[in-house]
Amino acid sequence: VTAAETAAIIAKPCMACDAPAPSTVEHLIPINRGGTHSVGNLAPLCQPCNSSKRDMLWTEWKYSSRAQSRKAFTKTKREVRL
């Protein structure tokens, strides 16, 4: 992963809750669970989302009962249309 690729990820809003950039770089599949440190496994997450995800897989976190994940993935129909 190059510095330019990392900078491009950080410059994006959080992919979970749309918090504005700068974001943190998160491994969708954590390194300690077999994930790689490659561009395809990296995503921009804000600090609260990143902290609540911890070492869960993306799908585990997305459907978990953690407060941040519930907030991040419950959008109204109006928000989805925009």
N, C-alpha and C positions, 0 to 999 in steps of 0.2 A: 504494500500500500504506500503510495507516494504522498509527499506532503501536500501536493496539489489536490489529490483525491480526498485526503482527510479534510482539507480546508473547504472543499465543495460540499462535503457531508455536513460539516459544522454550520455552514451558511444557510442550510435549509431549516424550515420550521419542524417542530416535533411531528413525527409521522403518526403518533398516537392521538395527541390532543390538539394539534395545530398551534401550540405555543410558539411565539415568534423566535427566530434565530437570535443569538447563537444557541446551537444545540450541543449536546454531548454525542460522542460516537458510541454506539451500542452494538454488541454482537448479537444478532438475532438468535443464533445458536451459540450459547456460551462456549468459550474455549475449554472450560473444565468439563463440558458435556460433549466434546468431540467437534466443536465448531472450529473454523479456520479464521485466521486474521487476513481475510481477503475482502475486496470491495463488495462482492456478492453477499457477504454475510454481515455487512455493516449498515447501520441505519441511524438517522438523526433522532434522538430522543431528548426531551428537556430533562433537567436534573431530577424533578419529582418522578417522572415516568421511569427514568433510568434506575433510580433508587428503588422504586417499588417492584420493578421487574427482577432485580437481583440476578440469580443464576437460573431463572426459568427459561424455557423455550418460549418463543414469541407466542405460539398458540396457547400454551399453558397460562401465560400471563394475561393474554387477551381475554380469556374466558374465566379467569380466577375471580375470587371474591374480594381481592385487594381493592381498597377504596379508589386509588388512582385509576386502575384499569376500568372500573365501572364508570367513572367520570369520562374517561378518554373515549369510550366506545358507545356512549349513549347520546346520539345526536337526534335532534328532532327532524321531522320531515322537511321543515323549512330550511334548516342548515344543510341538509343533504342536497336540496335543489339548488342552493346558491353555489 
